[in-house]
């Protein structure tokens, strides 16, 4: 009997704990990565040779979402409803 009660309590915590974790509110708050700035280039240690310029991988910088989404827009974290 105690085993069933224990399993019922654990199952309830898992079900209700996951559903009350905030859901889609996370895209309406400013995230840590939205304030990120480019850092310095990687330095090659003295005992190694850097790659030739034509073999380097250049990471393009694009526009970033620096502000949280307005509450009137859908949250992209949640999947769309079908």
C-alpha positions as CSV (number, residue, x, y, z in Angstrom):
1,X,0.0,0.0,0.0
2,X,2.8,2.4,0.9
3,X,4.5,1.6,-2.3
4,X,1.5,2.7,-4.4
5,X,1.2,5.9,-2.4
6,X,4.9,6.6,-3.0
7,X,4.6,5.9,-6.7
8,X,1.5,8.1,-6.9
9,X,3.3,11.0,-5.2
10,X,6.4,10.7,-7.4
11,X,4.3,10.5,-10.6
12,X,2.3,13.6,-9.5
13,X,5.5,15.5,-8.8
14,X,6.9,14.7,-12.2
15,X,3.7,15.5,-14.1
16,X,2.9,18.8,-12.2
17,X,6.5,19.8,-11.7
18,X,7.2,19.8,-15.4
19,X,4.1,21.6,-16.4
20,X,4.6,24.4,-13.9
21,X,8.2,25.1,-14.8
22,X,7.4,28.4,-16.5
23,X,6.6,27.1,-20.0
24,X,6.8,29.8,-22.7
25,X,7.6,32.7,-20.3
26,X,11.3,32.2,-20.9
27,X,11.3,33.9,-24.3
28,X,9.7,37.0,-22.7
29,X,12.6,37.6,-20.3
30,X,16.1,38.8,-21.4
31,X,18.4,35.8,-21.7
32,X,22.1,35.8,-20.8
33,X,23.3,35.2,-24.4
34,X,21.4,38.3,-25.6
35,X,24.1,40.5,-24.0
36,X,27.0,38.6,-25.4
37,X,29.8,40.4,-27.1
38,X,32.5,39.0,-29.5
39,X,35.6,38.0,-27.7
40,X,39.2,38.0,-28.7
41,X,40.5,35.7,-31.4
42,X,42.0,32.4,-30.3
43,X,45.7,32.6,-29.7
44,X,48.0,29.9,-31.0
45,X,50.5,28.7,-28.5
46,X,54.2,29.4,-29.2
47,X,55.1,25.8,-29.9
48,X,52.4,25.5,-32.7
49,X,52.0,27.1,-36.1
50,X,48.8,28.9,-37.0
51,X,46.7,27.7,-40.0
52,X,47.2,29.6,-43.2
53,X,44.6,32.3,-43.7
54,X,42.9,30.4,-46.6
55,X,42.3,27.4,-44.3
56,X,40.8,29.3,-41.4
57,X,37.1,29.1,-40.8
58,X,35.6,32.6,-40.6
59,X,32.4,32.7,-38.5
60,X,30.1,35.3,-40.0
61,X,28.4,37.7,-37.5
62,X,24.7,38.2,-38.1
63,X,22.0,40.2,-36.4
64,X,21.1,38.9,-33.0
65,X,17.9,39.2,-31.0
66,X,19.1,41.5,-28.2
67,X,15.7,42.2,-26.6
68,X,13.1,39.7,-25.3
69,X,10.1,39.0,-27.5
70,X,7.0,41.2,-26.9
71,X,4.2,39.3,-25.2
72,X,2.1,39.9,-28.3
73,X,4.4,37.7,-30.4
74,X,4.4,33.9,-30.2
75,X,7.2,32.2,-28.3
76,X,9.6,30.3,-30.5
77,X,10.6,28.0,-27.7
78,X,7.3,26.3,-27.7
79,X,6.3,24.1,-30.7
80,X,3.4,25.3,-32.8
81,X,0.0,23.9,-32.2
82,X,-1.2,21.7,-35.0
